[in-house]
Amino acid sequence: MVRINGMEKDVSNMSLKEYLLTTDYNLTRIAVERNGNIVPKSQYDLTILNDGDTIEIVSFVGGG
């Protein structure tokens, strides 16, 4: 199980990009942290989610 934004999900062995494509996140407007380290967008397809990982995804919102 992988903890994503505080919720356990069964997405082990999936790439970060594969997981993100199953969500409503706009990939150009997010930042992803894996186990305390920022994942560069260029690494999303190479980053494999492992059992026990903690992922935090934040979205950037425009406004004023």
N, C-alpha and C positions, 0 to 999 in steps of 0.2 A: 504494500500500500504506500501511496505517496500522499503527503499532506500538502494540499494546494489551498492557499488562503484560508487555512484553518480547518479544511474539510478533507477527510480521508477519501482517496479515489484509487480505484484499481487500474492504474495506468503504467505500471512497471513495464520496462522494456520497450516503451513507446518513446519516440523522439519528442523533444519539447515542441517542435514545429507541428508534428502530427497531432499532439494533444491540442495545441492552440487552434488548429484548423477545425476542431470539433466544437469550438466555443464561439461566442459572439464578439470576442475581442478584435479590435482593429489593430493589426500587427504593427502598423506604423505609429501607433499612439500608446504603446505600452512599454514598460520596463519589467524585466523578469530577474528575480533573485533566486538562486539555487544554493541552499545550505549556506546562506550568508554572503554569497558572491554574485555580483551582477553578471548575467550571461549576455555577451554581445549578440546583437541580432544576427550577425554572420555565423554564429555558432548554434542557432536554434535547431537546425536540421541535424547537427552532429552531436547534440546533447541528448544522451539517452537517460530517461528517468529511471532511477533505481529504487528498489524497495527501501523505505526509510528516508528518502529525500524529503526536504521541506522546500516548497516553492511558494514564493510570494509574487503576485502579479499586480502591478499598479497601472491604472489607465490615466493618461493625461487628458484633461478636459479644458476646453477653451472657455473664455468668458471674461467678465470684468466686473 
